[in-house]
Each structure stands twice: as structure tokens, then as C-alpha cells.
Amino acid sequence: MTASANRRPLAGIRVFEISIAVAAPCCGKAMAHHGAEVFKVEAHSYPDVARAFGSAWARDPELADVFCDTGPYVPEMSAGKRSVGLELKQPQALEAAKRLLATCDVFLTNFAAPGIAELGLDYESVKQVCPDIIYAGMTGFGVDPDKPYYPFRAFGPNQAPLVGWDALTGFPHEEPAGIPSIAPPDYMGGLHTMLAIVTALHERDRTGEGRFIDISQLETTVSFLGPYLVGQDLGVPEPFRNGNRVSWAAPAGIYPCAGNDRWIAVEVPDDEAWQALAGLAEWSDVPAHDAGGGAALSTYPHGTLADRVANHDAIDAELSDWTSRRSPQQAAAELQELGVAAYEVLNHTGVLADPQVHDRRPYSIAPSPRLGRDLFVRNPVRLSATPPYVTRAGPNMGGDTVDVLTEIGYSEDDVEQMVSDGTAFVDARPEVVLERPFDRWYESVGIAEFYDAEDSITGGSQ
């Protein structure tokens, strides 16, 4: 696993991925960006639900057989991967899968443990094919059938309420607001799993032995609540829903700005920042620290954190009046000039057009078999000599079946027969290449000037 010059760290590692949604796919995505060859094995009988999320063509009857290639999760979760269409409930397809597995270093799945066992791809079965395999099984509640939640189905969004996240979201005296639909537990599980896989690969280099990795999404989500849980043992009061406020800073929150649905986030964690904020001339009723004899801030009722927390409503009212007469950019600039943490609340379009985002170049643009070219977020890890990148966007479903099966020893006639029998499948309509709305938007907002073909594919300057 030693990376040579200009060779990504995971080059030479082969990953067999059978997955849905986000948790395992985002792990495989990260590995692909760092050079691993990832085979995403897919089936029409149990398709990856994420392929159907958010497609602009989902309701077009003429594209019903290819819209699964057009959603944003396809490039976002599968850029750089190869899609192999195998109906694994068919014995011949399972045999082909095992032949592919015999060439792989890693088996990655987030299927429920009973489901993956039913397919004949549990750890013991896979280990018979590839004894030194690193097998990463991502489940909601672990693989031990004797545990209480073993039979339960799990998705990222339903882990948040189970571990207590949702109980912390929302405003006092209102129902929990819940976490965003992005489902952070999925990403937490995926990144924990990649760390575990890389660790196991390093250990295999030393011992020659494979490993079984049991990743419980419940536990990876709970791990982010450590201080709250430990606090119960230390007598810390139970945390409560408090809107956008926090216990360590005041004022803290989201404040309205001039314009429709425009907002700014402000947080004042210490007395120094408060003195700067209170010194604004526009806050006529908040005395500045005046060496010429004016009221010292320390004597003002809002001068300490405890006082500011107690007077949060009154401070919020005055701060909201000040921010509402400015654009979010103007308000943020004035407050940042004072040393106060303040940022515009951006929507997705605003993030894409943000100059700081542009300068860090977090996007990749790569060829797409269905869309000509596609945009996706690149791996945010910046390695100096071996930056992560991929040379292709998300694959069409089954688009690599023929190539992969012939690479592992099947003849083209064999593959053709498997497709005819329904054991395998290929890209439904490889000739269909669509123009996505992004192509016009890409030019209109000026992103194009930040990316040339080589830069967008290889990750650009660090």
C-alpha cells in the first residue's frame, strides 16, 4: 500500500461493492477517489434507491429505462466506479460475482445481515472464495443475531432520533425539528468504515490475514454524542432544544437581513467579541467602552456571558433590527471587520457561486456516459503528492458489465448468453446522451473559468 510518486495511495486495491443509498457508497466513493478500483455490483431486482433520487428526467416516459443514470447521487456517490449488472439471486450470476470477488481485496456492503446471507455473500461464504478478504459489513445494529435490534431495518434518518439527536433540534416548547434530509449518520458510518478498511489493509500487509469489520451505524452515530452521554454520569443537566442558541456563546443565532429569505449567522463566544459588537455606533443604546468617561462595558447588564444569556431575547431583538437593514454580505463584512464570527446563510446556489468555494475548487468535472460531463464534489482530503481524483463521473447502470466479466475470464459469447438469460444485464441505451440543465448554468455563473479539463479531473492545485 505504499504510494509512489503520482500514484494514488489506494492504487491496486480492488473493491467489490454491493450497496444502496449513501452509507456504503460514500465509503466506496472515497476509496475510488484515492485510487482503488471499485466494482459496484447492481441488480434490477434490488436496485440502489439513490439512483432514483432527484432526477430531472424521472417523469419522462421516453427515458424511463435510463433515468436511473441521471440523478445527482449517481456522480456524487459513484464517480470513478464501474457498474456490473448481475442478478445475484441467479446461481450463474452468483458464480460470476464470486469469480470477481476472487480478484478483490475488499468486500463492502450495507445490506442487512440477513439479506446478504440469503444472497450467499456472508463473511464465511466470501472468505471461502478469497481467504484474505477485508470484509466490511455495514448494518444498522451490528451482525449479532442475539442483539435486540438485529431484525430491524435502518436508514440514516431514523438513526438520528434513536440516538437522541432529534431531541436536541428545534425550539423550546416545540416538537423536535429533526436533522436535515442529508442524513449525517450515513456519512459518519461511511467514513468510519473507510478508516477501518484502510487499517485492516495495513494489518493484512503485516500478517497476510483478512479481517471481518462489523460496523454498526447506531454506534458510529452515538460516538458523536460522547460528551452528552458522559455528561449524564457527571451530573450535567440533560441538554434541551434551544433553537440556534448555545450555552457557550451569546448572542448566537440566525438573524434576518434585507431581502427575501436572507439571513446571517452570528456567534459571540467571549467578552472580547462582545465588546466589539457592543461598540457598533448603530447600537445607540449599547454603550461603547469609552476612555473619555462613558459607561464601561463591564458595568452594562450584558457585559458577562451569564448576563448575555439571561438577556438573549433583548439582544436578539436589537441585533435583528441592525442586520435587517443590511444585506447579508454587508452585515457579515462589518461584523468580521470587528472580529465577530458572522457568515451569510447560503442556499445551494449560493454555495456553488461562493468565491471561497471557488478558490478551494471542491468540485470535479469528468466525462459522463449519460450526460456528456458531470459535476460532483471531490474528496476534500488534500494530499500533496497524490491528490484524490477520478477520471469519470458516475457509471450507467450495468455499463461496465461486459468489460468486467470478460476481464475475469468470460467470453463475449458467455456474457451475451448471460444477458439473454437475465442473469446479467448491460446499459439499457448507451447511445442516449442527455444535456443536463447544469451545462447552461455552469457557463452562466462563471464556474467554467476555474476549471480546465486536466485540473478538474486530477484535482487541481493544492
C-alpha positions as CSV (number, residue, x, y, z in Angstrom):
1,M,0.0,0.0,0.0
2,T,3.0,2.3,-0.3
3,A,2.1,5.2,-2.8
4,S,4.8,6.0,-5.3
5,A,5.1,9.4,-6.9
6,N,1.9,10.5,-8.7
7,R,0.3,7.2,-7.7
8,R,-2.8,7.5,-5.5
9,P,-2.5,5.7,-2.2
10,L,-5.1,3.0,-2.8
11,A,-4.0,2.2,-6.4
12,G,-4.0,-1.5,-6.9
13,I,-6.7,-2.1,-4.3
14,R,-9.9,-3.8,-5.8
15,V,-13.2,-3.3,-4.0
16,F,-16.4,-5.4,-4.5
17,E,-19.2,-3.1,-3.5
18,I,-22.9,-4.2,-3.2
19,S,-24.7,-1.3,-1.6
20,I,-27.7,1.1,-1.6
21,A,-28.3,4.7,-0.7
22,V,-25.4,6.6,1.0
23,A,-23.5,4.9,3.8
24,A,-21.5,2.2,1.9
25,P,-21.5,4.1,-1.4
26,C,-19.8,7.1,0.2
27,C,-17.1,4.8,1.6
28,G,-16.6,3.2,-1.8
29,K,-16.5,6.7,-3.4
30,A,-13.7,7.9,-1.1
31,M,-11.7,4.8,-1.9
32,A,-12.2,5.3,-5.6
33,H,-11.0,8.9,-5.3
34,H,-7.9,7.6,-3.6
35,G,-7.1,5.2,-6.4
36,A,-9.0,2.0,-5.6
37,E,-10.8,0.2,-8.4
38,V,-14.4,-0.1,-7.2
39,F,-16.9,-2.5,-8.8
40,K,-20.4,-1.5,-7.9
41,V,-22.4,-4.7,-8.4
42,E,-26.1,-3.9,-9.1
43,A,-29.3,-5.7,-9.8
44,H,-32.7,-4.7,-11.3
45,S,-34.4,-6.9,-8.7
46,Y,-33.0,-4.8,-5.8
47,P,-31.7,-1.5,-7.3
48,D,-29.8,1.2,-5.5
49,V,-32.6,3.5,-4.3
50,A,-30.2,6.5,-4.6
51,R,-30.2,6.2,-8.4
52,A,-33.8,7.4,-8.3
53,F,-33.3,10.4,-6.1
54,G,-33.6,13.8,-7.6
55,S,-33.5,13.0,-11.4
56,A,-34.8,15.8,-13.6
57,W,-36.0,13.2,-16.0
58,A,-37.8,10.9,-13.6
59,R,-41.2,11.7,-15.1
60,D,-40.2,11.5,-18.7
61,P,-41.8,8.2,-20.1
62,E,-39.4,8.2,-23.0
63,L,-36.4,8.0,-20.6
64,A,-37.9,5.5,-18.1
65,D,-35.2,3.0,-18.7
66,V,-32.3,5.4,-18.3
67,F,-33.4,8.0,-15.8
68,C,-31.7,5.9,-13.1
69,D,-28.4,7.2,-14.5
70,T,-29.3,10.9,-14.3
71,G,-29.8,11.7,-10.6
72,P,-27.3,13.7,-8.6
73,Y,-26.5,10.8,-6.4
74,V,-25.1,8.8,-9.3
75,P,-22.0,11.0,-9.8
76,E,-21.9,12.1,-6.1
77,M,-21.8,8.5,-4.8
78,S,-20.3,6.5,-7.7
79,A,-17.9,8.7,-9.6
80,G,-14.9,6.6,-10.6
81,K,-16.7,3.3,-10.0
82,R,-17.6,0.6,-12.5
83,S,-21.1,-0.7,-12.6
84,V,-21.6,-4.5,-13.1
85,G,-25.1,-5.8,-13.6
86,L,-25.6,-9.2,-12.0
87,E,-28.9,-10.6,-10.7
88,L,-27.3,-12.3,-7.8
89,K,-30.3,-14.5,-6.9
90,Q,-29.5,-16.4,-10.1
91,P,-26.8,-19.1,-9.5
92,Q,-24.8,-18.2,-12.6
93,A,-24.7,-14.6,-11.5
94,L,-23.6,-15.5,-8.1
95,E,-20.8,-17.7,-9.6
96,A,-19.7,-14.7,-11.7
97,A,-19.8,-12.5,-8.6
98,K,-17.6,-15.0,-6.8
99,R,-15.2,-15.1,-9.7
100,L,-14.9,-11.3,-9.5
101,L,-14.6,-11.5,-5.7
102,A,-11.6,-13.8,-6.0
103,T,-9.7,-10.9,-7.6
104,C,-10.7,-8.3,-4.9
105,D,-9.1,-7.1,-1.7
106,V,-12.2,-5.6,-0.1
107,F,-15.9,-6.6,0.1
108,L,-18.1,-3.7,1.0
109,T,-21.8,-3.8,1.8
110,N,-24.5,-2.0,3.7
111,F,-27.2,-4.6,3.1
112,A,-28.9,-6.0,6.1
113,A,-27.1,-9.0,7.5
114,P,-29.9,-11.5,6.8
115,G,-30.3,-10.2,3.3
116,I,-26.6,-10.5,2.4
117,A,-26.6,-14.0,3.9
118,E,-29.6,-15.0,1.8
119,L,-27.6,-14.0,-1.3
120,G,-24.8,-16.3,-0.2
121,L,-22.4,-13.4,0.4
122,D,-21.9,-13.5,4.2
123,Y,-18.4,-13.4,5.5
124,E,-17.9,-17.1,5.8
125,S,-19.0,-17.7,2.2
126,V,-16.9,-14.9,0.8
127,K,-13.9,-16.0,2.8
128,Q,-14.0,-19.4,1.1
129,V,-13.6,-17.6,-2.2
130,C,-11.0,-15.1,-1.0
131,P,-9.4,-16.1,2.3
132,D,-7.6,-12.8,2.9
133,I,-10.6,-10.6,2.0
134,I,-11.2,-7.4,4.1
135,Y,-15.0,-7.8,4.6
136,A,-16.8,-4.6,5.7
137,G,-20.4,-5.3,6.8
138,M,-22.2,-2.0,7.5
139,T,-25.5,-2.6,9.2
140,G,-27.8,-0.6,11.4
141,F,-27.3,-2.5,14.6
142,G,-24.5,-5.0,14.0
143,V,-24.4,-8.6,12.8
144,D,-25.0,-10.5,16.1
145,P,-28.5,-12.1,15.7
146,D,-28.9,-12.3,19.5
147,K,-28.9,-8.5,19.9
148,P,-32.3,-6.8,20.4
149,Y,-32.4,-4.7,17.2
150,Y,-30.8,-7.2,14.9
151,P,-34.1,-7.8,12.9
152,F,-34.8,-4.1,12.5
153,R,-34.3,-2.2,9.2
154,A,-32.2,1.0,9.4
155,F,-31.6,4.1,7.4
156,G,-29.5,7.1,8.3
157,P,-32.5,9.4,9.0
158,N,-34.0,7.0,11.5
159,Q,-30.8,6.6,13.5
160,A,-30.8,10.3,14.5
161,P,-34.0,10.1,16.6
162,L,-32.9,6.7,18.0
163,V,-29.7,8.0,19.5
164,G,-31.1,11.3,20.7
165,W,-30.0,13.8,18.0
166,D,-33.6,14.8,17.1
167,A,-34.3,15.5,20.8
168,L,-31.8,18.3,20.6
169,T,-33.1,20.0,17.5
170,G,-35.8,22.7,17.3
171,F,-37.1,25.4,19.6
172,P,-38.0,25.2,23.2
173,H,-41.6,24.1,23.9
174,E,-41.9,22.8,20.3
175,E,-41.6,19.3,18.8
176,P,-38.2,18.1,17.7
177,A,-37.3,19.6,14.3
178,G,-35.1,16.6,13.2
179,I,-31.8,16.6,11.4
180,P,-31.6,17.6,7.7
181,S,-32.5,15.1,5.0
182,I,-28.8,14.8,4.2
183,A,-28.7,12.2,6.9
184,P,-25.3,12.7,8.6
185,P,-25.4,9.2,10.2
186,D,-24.9,7.7,6.7
187,Y,-21.7,9.8,6.1
188,M,-20.4,9.1,9.6
189,G,-20.8,5.3,9.0
190,G,-19.2,5.5,5.6
191,L,-16.1,7.4,6.8
192,H,-15.7,5.2,9.9
193,T,-15.8,2.2,7.5
194,M,-13.2,3.6,5.2
195,L,-10.9,4.2,8.2
196,A,-11.5,0.6,9.3
197,I,-10.8,-0.8,5.8
198,V,-7.5,1.1,5.4
199,T,-6.5,0.0,8.9
200,A,-7.3,-3.7,8.1
201,L,-5.4,-3.4,4.8
202,H,-2.4,-2.2,6.6
203,E,-2.7,-5.0,9.1
204,R,-3.0,-7.5,6.2
205,D,0.2,-6.2,4.8
206,R,1.9,-7.3,8.1
207,T,0.1,-10.5,8.8
208,G,-1.2,-11.8,5.5
209,E,-4.6,-12.3,7.0
210,G,-8.0,-10.8,6.1
211,R,-10.4,-9.3,8.6
212,F,-14.2,-9.0,9.2
213,I,-15.3,-5.5,10.0
214,D,-18.6,-5.1,11.9
215,I,-19.8,-1.5,11.6
216,S,-23.0,-0.6,13.4
217,Q,-24.4,2.7,12.3
218,L,-26.1,3.1,15.6
219,E,-22.7,3.1,17.3
220,T,-21.0,5.4,14.8
221,T,-23.8,7.8,15.3
222,V,-23.7,7.5,19.1
223,S,-20.0,8.2,19.0
224,F,-20.7,11.8,18.1
225,L,-22.7,12.3,21.2
226,G,-20.0,11.3,23.6
227,P,-19.8,14.4,25.8
228,Y,-23.6,14.4,26.2
229,L,-23.7,10.8,27.3
230,V,-20.7,11.1,29.6
231,G,-22.2,14.2,31.0
232,Q,-25.1,12.2,32.4
233,D,-22.6,10.3,34.5
234,L,-21.0,13.6,35.7
235,G,-24.3,15.1,36.7
236,V,-24.5,17.6,33.8
237,P,-28.1,18.7,33.2
238,E,-29.9,17.0,30.4
239,P,-29.4,19.0,27.2
240,F,-32.6,20.6,25.7
241,R,-33.8,22.1,22.5
242,N,-32.7,25.7,22.3
243,G,-33.2,26.7,18.7
244,N,-30.0,28.2,17.3
245,R,-28.6,29.2,20.7
246,V,-25.8,27.5,22.5
247,S,-24.6,27.5,26.1
248,W,-21.1,28.8,25.4
249,A,-21.9,31.9,23.4
250,A,-24.4,34.8,23.5
251,P,-25.7,36.2,21.3
252,A,-25.7,33.3,19.0
253,G,-28.2,32.6,16.3
254,I,-29.6,33.2,12.8
255,Y,-30.7,36.8,12.1
256,P,-32.8,38.3,9.3
257,C,-31.2,40.5,6.6
258,A,-32.5,42.8,3.9
259,G,-34.1,40.9,1.0
260,N,-36.3,37.9,0.7
261,D,-35.3,35.0,2.9
262,R,-31.8,36.3,3.5
263,W,-30.1,35.5,6.8
264,I,-26.8,35.8,8.7
265,A,-25.3,33.5,11.4
266,V,-23.7,35.3,14.3
267,E,-21.9,33.9,17.3
268,V,-20.3,35.8,20.1
269,P,-18.3,33.3,22.3
270,D,-16.3,35.7,24.5
271,D,-16.2,39.2,26.1
272,E,-13.7,40.5,23.5
273,A,-16.1,39.7,20.7
274,W,-19.0,41.2,22.7
275,Q,-17.1,44.4,23.3
276,A,-16.5,44.7,19.6
277,L,-20.2,44.1,18.8
278,A,-21.4,46.4,21.5
279,G,-19.1,49.1,20.2
280,L,-21.1,49.5,17.0
281,A,-22.1,53.1,16.6
282,E,-25.5,52.0,15.2
283,W,-26.3,50.3,18.5
284,S,-27.1,53.6,20.2
285,D,-28.5,52.1,23.3
286,V,-25.5,49.8,23.9
287,P,-22.7,51.9,25.5
288,A,-19.3,51.6,24.0
289,H,-16.2,51.3,26.1
290,D,-15.3,55.0,26.2
291,A,-12.0,56.0,27.7
292,G,-13.4,59.6,27.9
293,G,-15.7,58.7,30.8
294,G,-18.6,56.8,29.1
295,A,-20.1,53.7,30.8
296,A,-17.6,50.8,30.8
297,L,-19.0,47.7,29.2
298,S,-18.3,45.7,32.3
299,T,-20.9,47.7,34.1
300,Y,-23.5,47.2,31.4
301,P,-26.0,44.4,32.2
302,H,-25.0,42.4,29.1
303,G,-21.3,42.6,29.9
304,T,-20.8,38.9,31.0
305,L,-21.7,35.7,29.3
306,A,-24.2,34.9,32.1
307,D,-25.8,38.3,31.7
308,R,-26.0,38.0,27.9
309,V,-27.6,34.6,28.1
310,A,-30.1,36.0,30.5
311,N,-30.8,38.9,28.2
312,H,-30.6,36.9,25.0
313,D,-34.1,37.9,23.8
314,A,-33.5,41.6,24.2
315,I,-30.1,41.4,22.5
316,D,-31.6,39.3,19.6
317,A,-34.2,42.0,19.0
318,E,-31.6,44.8,18.7
319,L,-29.2,42.7,16.7
320,S,-32.1,41.6,14.3
321,D,-33.0,45.3,13.8
322,W,-29.4,46.1,12.9
323,T,-29.0,43.1,10.5
324,S,-32.4,43.6,8.8
325,R,-31.2,46.9,7.4
326,R,-28.2,45.4,5.6
327,S,-27.6,42.7,3.1
328,P,-26.1,39.5,4.5
329,Q,-22.8,40.3,2.7
330,Q,-22.7,43.8,4.1
331,A,-23.6,42.7,7.6
332,A,-21.0,39.8,7.6
333,A,-18.3,42.1,6.3
334,E,-18.9,44.7,9.0
335,L,-19.0,42.1,11.8
336,Q,-16.0,40.2,10.5
337,E,-14.1,43.5,10.4
338,L,-14.8,43.8,14.1
339,G,-13.6,40.3,14.8
340,V,-17.1,38.9,15.3
341,A,-17.8,35.5,13.7
342,A,-20.6,36.1,11.2
343,Y,-21.4,34.4,7.9
344,E,-24.2,34.6,5.3
345,V,-26.6,31.7,5.4
346,L,-26.2,30.4,1.9
347,N,-28.5,28.2,-0.1
348,H,-27.1,25.6,-2.5
349,T,-26.8,28.0,-5.4
350,G,-25.0,30.5,-3.2
351,V,-22.6,27.8,-2.1
352,L,-21.8,26.9,-5.7
353,A,-21.1,30.6,-6.5
354,D,-19.2,31.5,-3.4
355,P,-15.7,32.8,-4.0
356,Q,-14.1,30.9,-1.2
357,V,-15.6,27.7,-2.5
358,H,-14.3,28.5,-6.0
359,D,-10.8,29.2,-4.7
360,R,-10.6,25.8,-2.9
361,R,-12.0,24.0,-6.0
362,P,-14.1,21.4,-4.3
363,Y,-15.8,20.2,-7.5
364,S,-14.7,17.8,-10.1
365,I,-16.0,17.7,-13.6
366,A,-15.5,14.5,-15.5
367,P,-16.8,12.7,-18.6
368,S,-20.2,11.1,-18.1
369,P,-21.6,8.3,-20.3
370,R,-25.1,9.5,-19.9
371,L,-24.7,13.3,-19.5
372,G,-21.6,14.1,-21.5
373,R,-19.9,15.6,-18.5
374,D,-21.0,15.8,-14.9
375,L,-20.2,17.8,-11.7
376,F,-19.6,16.2,-8.3
377,V,-17.9,17.1,-5.1
378,R,-14.4,15.8,-5.0
379,N,-12.8,14.2,-2.0
380,P,-11.9,17.1,0.4
381,V,-8.7,15.4,1.6
382,R,-5.7,17.2,0.0
383,L,-2.6,15.0,-0.2
384,S,0.3,17.0,-1.6
385,A,1.9,14.4,-3.9
386,T,-1.0,12.1,-4.6
387,P,-4.3,14.2,-4.6
388,P,-7.5,12.2,-4.9
389,Y,-9.3,12.3,-8.2
390,V,-11.3,10.2,-10.6
391,T,-11.4,10.3,-14.4
392,R,-15.0,9.5,-15.0
393,A,-18.3,10.5,-13.4
394,G,-21.0,8.1,-12.3
395,P,-21.5,4.9,-14.4
396,N,-24.6,4.0,-16.2
397,M,-26.3,1.1,-14.6
398,G,-24.7,-2.1,-16.0
399,G,-22.5,0.0,-18.2
400,D,-19.3,-2.0,-17.4
401,T,-20.8,-5.5,-17.2
402,V,-19.2,-6.7,-20.5
403,D,-15.8,-5.3,-19.8
404,V,-15.6,-6.6,-16.3
405,L,-16.9,-10.1,-17.0
406,T,-14.5,-10.5,-19.9
407,E,-11.6,-9.3,-17.8
408,I,-12.3,-12.1,-15.3
409,G,-12.4,-14.8,-17.9
410,Y,-15.8,-14.9,-19.6
411,S,-16.0,-14.8,-23.3
412,E,-18.2,-12.3,-25.1
413,D,-20.5,-15.1,-26.1
414,D,-20.8,-16.2,-22.5
415,V,-21.7,-12.6,-21.4
416,E,-24.2,-12.3,-24.3
417,Q,-25.9,-15.6,-23.1
418,M,-26.0,-14.4,-19.5
419,V,-27.7,-11.2,-20.6
420,S,-30.1,-13.2,-22.7
421,D,-30.9,-15.5,-19.8
422,G,-31.5,-12.5,-17.4
423,T,-28.5,-13.5,-15.3
424,A,-26.6,-10.3,-16.2
425,F,-27.6,-7.0,-17.7
426,V,-25.9,-4.2,-19.6
427,D,-26.6,-0.5,-20.1
428,A,-30.1,-0.2,-21.5
429,R,-29.4,2.5,-24.0
430,P,-25.8,3.5,-24.2
431,E,-26.5,5.7,-27.2
432,V,-28.6,8.1,-25.2
433,V,-26.6,11.2,-24.0
434,L,-28.6,14.0,-22.4
435,E,-27.8,17.6,-21.9
436,R,-28.4,18.4,-18.2
437,P,-29.5,21.8,-17.1
438,F,-26.2,22.3,-15.3
439,D,-24.4,22.7,-18.7
440,R,-26.1,26.1,-19.2
441,W,-25.9,27.1,-15.6
442,Y,-22.2,26.2,-15.5
443,E,-21.4,28.8,-18.1
444,S,-23.8,31.4,-16.7
445,V,-22.4,31.6,-13.2
446,G,-18.7,31.5,-14.3
447,I,-17.6,28.3,-12.8
448,A,-16.0,27.3,-16.1
449,E,-13.2,29.8,-15.7
450,F,-12.0,27.9,-12.6
451,Y,-11.6,24.5,-14.3
452,D,-9.8,23.2,-17.3
453,A,-10.1,19.6,-18.3
454,E,-6.9,18.3,-16.6
455,D,-7.4,20.4,-13.5
456,S,-10.9,19.2,-12.9
457,I,-10.0,15.6,-13.3
458,T,-6.8,15.4,-11.3
459,G,-7.8,17.6,-8.5
460,G,-6.0,20.8,-9.5
461,S,-3.6,22.7,-7.4
462,Q,-3.4,22.0,-3.7
